[in-house]
Amino acid sequence: MLPSPSQRVRNRLQQLHQRIGARHWFPHVPLALLLGFGGFWLLQTDLGRQWRHILDLLLNGGRGLHPSLLPPLLLGLGMLIMALGLLFRSRLAWIMALLLAATAALSMAFGAHSHTHLLLGYFILMLALLIFAWRQFDRTSITASTLFALTSVAMLLVYATFGTFYLGADYKPAVTDLVTALYFALVTMSTVGYGDITPQTSEAKLFTVSIIVLGVAVFATSLTAVIAPLLNRSLQRIVNRKGSRMIRKDHFIVIGSTPLALNTWRELARRGHPVTLLMRQEPETPLPDGVDKVIGEPSDGDVLRKAGADKAQSVLAMLDDDSENAFVVLAVRELAGKARTVAAVNDARHLARVKLVQPDVIIAPQILGGELAAMLLTGEQVTADFILQRVFQQSGAPPAAAAAKPAG
């Protein structure tokens, strides 16, 4: 059966994706450029050519800087910094970019800005693109997490310092310079509270409360963002080191924790072949000691390279999701190794789509089950050619109608 027009288009797009190496730069690089351009556009729109004057005011501590310039300044600078985080495909940078774009869109919708409609449409489009590409931002690197933490603390520090400076007359004693404002901001953000400077008006008290709440939230989130990747990496290194006792070359890689994957791994190991088991997470039932295993995302090129997919004899994708098996085949092919690819198909409806990625072998034992049971119950003859065609989906095997003949 010929593929449908939509399947042909999808197949051509996948081939183009592989040919231009889009996996290494798309979509995170275009999104980072779009976010950076949006931040620059916002700064240029709200600050214009006054940026030199505003910079002088920030550095010299003058009172001429209007408070209304702080939100676009923080939003624009935050977008420029988070654009760097998107280049690392950081999930935290993606979340921050989403929040900044949403805040900018709300500011355009309810604030008084020039070119409001154009900027509003741009940030709404930015939001849609970020949401559409959320699966691509799945990394929690230490670099990106540290960048996120430093950016959050810096933005909060600017907010607290200049807010205290503009409300200086509402404190006792009055805050008359940026150094004192910075001192009060740090003391309040860290919840130390020496009590030498106290708010006197309702506005100053509410502002001080906001600094305390945001300070606790930002410090806790930043600490988690930096420590969590360190702990995850250390645990994964311990797990992988425990299972890595084999030279990963000319071996078999079985991917998945399904019964089919575990039985295949067990039979290959029983026959004395070197086998590496690649799983997304540790199984609930512990594996025997000495098993060579890798824990990680099966379709990630770095994880596959760690498992030795570029030097393996065969890579068997036996996950319970047929689309993930297809992605594994594509990822193995990008490594430019000599490994044969084997893809398992669990649902007959997905068989044609899995064939589009052209694995070397397709096995479909699940498809065989119901048909084989029906043949045995109705007394039909089961031949070896029928088994080969149904299980391995070999094109050279005779059709099922010819292979299945009624008994007697």
Secondary structure, 3 states (H helix, E strand, C coil): CCCCHHHHHHHHHHHHHHHCCHHHCCCHHHHHHHHHHHHHHHHHHHHHHHHHHHHHHHHHCCCCCCHHHHHHHHHHHHHHHHHHHHHCCEHHHHHHHHHHHHHHHHHHHHCCCCCHHHHHHHHHHHHHHHHHCHHHCCECCHHHHHHHHHHHHHHHHHHHHHHHHHCHHHEECCCCCHHHHHHHHHHHHCCCCCCCCEECCHHHHHHHHHHHHHHHHHHHHHHHHHHHHHHHHHHHHHHHHHHCCCCCCCCEEEECCCHHHHHHHHHHHHCCCCEEEEECCCCCCCCCCCCCEEECCCCCHHHHHHCCHHHCCEEEECCCCHHHHHHHHHHHHHCCCCCEEEEECCCHHHHHHHHHCCCCEEECHHHHHHHHHHHHHHCECCCHHHHHHHHHCCCCCCCHHHHCCECC
